[in-house]
């Protein structure tokens, strides 16, 4: 087995285990917030949203620094430190006796959840440009696998005790850190490394620095707007399924496992089929069109079983468009700034994570519970559909320009 293949397998395994830990917590976190705060799920919805957004705010501030750090010292040490930090985070969450410690745990998670952007940079280091859409698709499939198994285990363990899943997540993060220490080679050669500057580590300066690549501007806007919709959907998923269908921890875990199966299929297999067949920009535009219709339809679902084909429809669109958009952007920056790009993309994603869940849980609070202003807990999805429509208008115009002027791509 070649060194490149070994490294690729390790990165896939890293993302699988990382997302397994996230998936373990996903079905139980809203109930845990309610338990520690002494409020109902509807009443605790905004606190839950603040926790998600606070986590994202920390990531927004730290992601460019982590990206620049990996450009200077290499991907390997950054990945190993991040895994160690996540191990500590899960222990804190497992022992949290009150809401304050839960907040502390989320802050630690925000500081060390840097594996995604660094893993993306690692893949960009070892993968030829024309093969990156498929490679990023496989990373998405790794997300899907971790997110399939995680919620199932989290639902089973969470039904026994809401904090048990965090112990398992801590053990997995520790095992993966030890495995990476012995098995992961460095991907960034010394001659491709770049110095750390304040402009690179400041999230706003990093956005400006990446913004000098004018071909990325529209794509960054597309990533941000659709990210708000996607993060909002994720932010209220467990809350919405509880209010709409009366689902508990186990049922939420099953539905999230289905999401993982769909993402593994779409990003691990379908992306490699549709990108060569239709081209990168057509895949992005077509994927956003599919997700627009899915968001419009979700609030009208009246039976729980209907959610499974409904969310698959959205994931076909989003799952194809997301990694393809990332691949397009990675082709527009030099090798020694891939870490900066991925860190900046991480900051944009976390900006969406700050805004999306706050909007989604705020709308959910107004549309669920006894004092709801309007009786449809899925009302946020209409707003998400609007964001996709705006993005489609922007990116379709840019795609037309790029197709008429190939030199821009």
Secondary structure, DSSP 8 states (H G I E B T S, - for coil): --HHHHHHHHHHHHHHHHHHHHHHHHHHHHHHHHHHHT--TTTTHHHHHHHHHHHHHHHHHHHHHHHHHHHHH-HHHHHHHHHHHHHHHHHHHHH--SHHHHHHHHHHHHHH--HHHHHHHHHHHHS-GGGHHHHHHHHHHHHHHHHHHHHHHHHHHHHH-TTHHHHHHHHHHHHHHHHHHHH----S-GGG-----HHHHSHHHHHHHHHTSGGGHHHHHHHHHHHHHHHHHHHHHHHHHHHHH---HHHHHHHHHHHHHHHHHIIIIIHHHHHHHH-HHHHHHHHHHHHHHHHHHHTT--STTHHHHHHHHHHHHHHHHHHHHHHHHHTTS-GGGHHHHHHHHHHHHHHHHHHHHHHHHHHHHHHSSTT-SSS-TTTHHHHHHHHHHHHHHHHHHHHHHHHH-GGG-
